[in-house]
């Protein structure tokens, strides 16, 4: 079974990004707020890529199973 690391990395990026954004907001540091928003976006992208990969693997496995049945 495949290990799903992209989702966990994505979640960690989102959490770290949210923390940076909040610290930036409290301290008035716009650069830190921007970094936080960027990190959150990266996390969402990683999670989306994980879903795409899982779907592709599932589709590939389904096709392999179907082609074996025909022979």
C-alpha positions as CSV (number, residue, x, y, z in Angstrom):
1,X,0.0,0.0,0.0
2,X,1.2,3.5,-0.8
3,X,2.2,5.8,1.9
4,X,0.3,9.1,1.6
5,X,2.8,11.8,2.6
6,X,1.7,14.6,0.4
7,X,-1.4,15.2,2.5
8,X,0.5,15.4,5.7
9,X,3.1,17.7,4.3
10,X,0.3,19.8,2.8
11,X,-1.4,20.0,6.2
12,X,1.8,20.9,7.9
13,X,2.4,23.7,5.4
14,X,-1.1,25.0,5.8
15,X,-0.7,25.0,9.6
16,X,2.7,26.7,9.5
17,X,1.4,29.2,7.0
18,X,-1.6,30.0,9.2
19,X,0.7,30.5,12.2
20,X,3.0,32.8,10.2
21,X,0.0,34.8,8.9
22,X,-1.4,35.3,12.4
23,X,2.0,36.3,13.9
24,X,2.5,38.7,11.0
25,X,-1.0,40.2,11.6
26,X,-0.3,40.6,15.3
27,X,3.1,42.2,14.8
28,X,2.2,44.2,11.7
29,X,4.7,42.4,9.6
30,X,3.2,42.3,6.1
31,X,6.1,40.2,4.7
32,X,5.4,37.5,7.3
33,X,1.7,37.6,6.5
34,X,2.5,37.1,2.9
35,X,4.8,34.2,3.6
36,X,2.0,32.6,5.6
37,X,-0.5,33.0,2.8
38,X,2.1,31.5,0.4
39,X,2.7,28.6,2.7
40,X,-1.0,27.9,3.0
41,X,-1.3,27.9,-0.8
42,X,1.6,25.5,-1.1
43,X,-0.1,23.2,1.4
44,X,-3.4,23.2,-0.5
45,X,-1.5,22.5,-3.8
46,X,0.3,19.6,-2.2
47,X,-3.0,18.1,-0.9
48,X,-4.5,18.5,-4.4
49,X,-1.6,16.8,-6.0
50,X,-1.9,13.9,-3.5
51,X,-5.5,13.5,-4.5
52,X,-4.7,13.5,-8.2
53,X,-1.9,11.0,-7.7
54,X,-4.2,8.7,-5.8
55,X,-6.9,8.9,-8.4
56,X,-4.3,8.2,-11.2
57,X,-3.0,5.2,-9.3
58,X,-6.6,3.9,-8.8
59,X,-7.4,4.4,-12.5
60,X,-4.2,2.6,-13.5
61,X,-4.9,-0.3,-11.2
62,X,-8.5,-0.5,-12.5
63,X,-7.2,-0.6,-16.1
64,X,-4.7,-3.3,-15.2
65,X,-7.4,-5.4,-13.6
66,X,-9.7,-5.0,-16.6
67,X,-7.0,-5.9,-19.1
68,X,-6.1,-9.1,-17.2
69,X,-9.8,-10.2,-17.2
70,X,-9.9,-10.0,-21.0
71,X,-7.0,-12.4,-21.6
